[in-house]
Structure formats: C-alpha cells, structure tokens
Amino acid sequence: MTAIDDSPVRDPAALRAYMVRALRDQDAITTEPVAAAFAAVPRHRFAPEAPLDVVYDLHRIVPVKKDEHDLHTSVMSAPHLQAVMLEQADIEAGMNVLEIGSGGVNAAYLQELVGSDGVVTTVDIDRDIVDRARRCLDDAGYGQVKTVLADGETGVPEGAPYDRIIVTAAAWDIPPSWIRGLMENGRLVVPLTVRGTTRSIAFGRDGDGLVSHSYRLAHFVPMQGEGAAKERKALLRDGVVVQTDDERVPLNTKALDHALDSPRREFWSGAAYDMPDELEWYLTLHLSSPARLHASEDVIASGLVDASARLGVPALVSGDSIAYRTRRENEDTGGFESGVVAHGPQAEALADEYLRLLRQWAQNHRRRGAATIRFLPGPAPSVLPQNTVLKRHGIVAVSWH
C-alpha cells in the first residue's frame, strides 16, 4: 500500500495526513515526534517539479540530478525510508545533528525533531544540490538549517561534536571524521554497503569504534568524492551484470557469460524462505566468493535469469561458474522453500556451499535483528576473522546470534 494509491484527494495537507497514517500502519513511523515531523513539513515544497502522487507515495523517490550516464546522483528519498532512518536515529529536542547528503526535506524533518533549541547542519559535495536545498528550505520556512558545500568524507568539524550524524547516501566506508565528530553517547545512522549489499545501520560509540543498535533494508545513491566505492562490474551480456567490491572474487566476463548458456541447474535446500533482507545480509557475509547478480526485466522474462535478480541477488562465483538464490512454493517449509540456480562446470560445488548457508540461516538465524555489526577503525589484523570485511578506514565485523 502507498499513501497516494488509496487516497481520493489531491490536496497536499490531506495527502500528508494520509501519508503519516500509512507510515504508521507499515511501522515505518513508531513514535510521536517522527509522526509530528512528517505531519508538519510540506514535502511537496521540496520537489515542486514533481507530481503530488509521486511526492507523497510511500515508496517512490523523486529524481533530482543525473550524471552523464543517466544514473541518479541525487534523489529525494522515499518517505518510508526516511521515516525508518529517523526512527533509528532517536533524535531528541535540543540536539546538534549533522546530515551528510543534502536534499532539503530530510533536513526539515530533522529541524522539526530538534526544535528551536537544536541545530541541524546539512552538507553535500555538489553545489547544485546545496543551492537547491537552500532554496527549498528557505521557501518552506526552515531558514535556520545550515547548508554547507563540502565533501561528506570530511564531515563538518567546525560544528562538532554532534549528537547524531545521519548519512543519506550509500557509504562504502566510515571515515575517521564521522567517529571523531560524534559525541560519546552519540549515534551514527548510515546506509553502509558491504560486498554490494546496503543496510541502514544505527551505530553507537563503542570505545574507538562503533556497534550497531539496529539495521534495516535501504537503497541509496552512492557517495561521491573521497568516500566513493571502488566496485568492479562485469557486463555479461545486455541486461546481465555481476558486480563486487571484493578484489579476491574472479570476474571472468567471457567465462561467466558462457556459463549462463549452459544448462540451468536447480538445487533445493528443504529450508524455509522468508525475510529476504535478513537472509541476503547473512549470505553476503558468508559466501566465500561473493558478488551481486543483476538482471533486467527483459532477461528475466526470457527465463534466462530468475526473478530474484531483479533488484540484485547475492551470487557465488568461480572463474567459470555462478550460483544464486531462488525460491519455490512449498507448504512443508511454511509457504516457500529456498533454493539455488547454478550454471557452469562448477555448478554443483557452488550450489553445495550455497545450500549449506541457506540451511544454516533457516535453522539458526531466521528472525529479525539476529546480527550485530561492529566497525573497528584502524589497521586490519594480518588474518581477518570470519564474517569480517576489510575497508579503507577499518574493518566491518558481523556476528549472528
């Protein structure tokens, strides 16, 4: 359900009220302060060029700027995701908050949450985006929000320390400036990308590092500037892409494309399939040679690649073979059963590893919030422990309970 689809009206105030009710119904809004912020901010004033049915749709973004390849470099995020992250942030009146990645409307929500005694600073690397945010904030009555043109990698140290830092772009790493800029009892909410999978993680300080309070599914445009991710992508054929940020993963484009032409083999785990966001997070950290497989609607419709790859699916690759997750209906496993699609000479070996992980997750970790995520800054140990991912500024370590 989205806010606009079921609403017979086109009045912004009525649509805003309807949006808040719908966000409550979907548990994106769970507290009164966040509900009040969403009810107060005239969201459409931050996207005057967009139709109201798009602006107030719970799950739709509003494109703001694209690059020369027609890829989004800035969007106004969907209300559902913004509400989830603001709930994760647990903002109180009077706080000092830094937003990294400007759009305008989220900074307005932040200002409503901190109130007249609080301070909100929003920073972006793109002059066009900062200028647009400034115009929209002034037009909507939020002139007290500070806008800064700078690379978010460095933060805004002159305004530190911050009670909360909210990042509204997908970050591949956590730079030292963000941790230094956070109060001892502060909280960092960041869409962190690990092996191609992004989750909005609410971190608290833990000594010199960070430990998670919660994590949620998230999709954002990537960071620009110094914090940009260095990913490898292999276009196997039109509409089929494999990507990874792990240098150890072999991406032999020709061989993997040839593997797709080999017979499709399906293997079934006998384990329940549900909560795909939790399952994908587990797979991302446990697969020995992980990548992410994306396929277009045309390719999926042709039957070459399963529908699970529509938004990207964790894949296990070797030099000449590939395996990825699928599902089928099975009442014996609670409605759906997890399985694996594999192609290439090593299909069976890759499927065996993948199936083992599907069964382990279903047996031991099939619930919300089973993972604890830590960020440990500084040089990495000579041997990385299991479920640990090396970043430029430290390591991400994940444990499951």
TABEL-V828508 format. One record per helix or strand of 2 or more residues. SS is the DSSP state (H for helix, E for strand). FROM is the first residue (numbers start at 1). TO is the last residue. If there is no record, write none. Layout:
# TABEL-V828508
SS FROM TO
SS FROM TO
This chain:
# TABEL-V828508
H 12 25
H 32 40
H 43 46
H 52 55
E 62 66
E 72 76
H 79 89
E 96 100
H 105 114
E 119 124
H 127 139
E 146 149
H 152 154
H 157 159
E 162 167
E 170 171
H 176 180
E 182 194
E 197 206
E 209 217
H 225 227
E 232 237
E 240 244
H 253 261
E 265 272
H 276 286
E 290 295
H 297 302
H 307 309
E 313 317
E 322 330
H 331 333
E 335 343
H 347 364
E 371 377
E 388 390
E 394 400
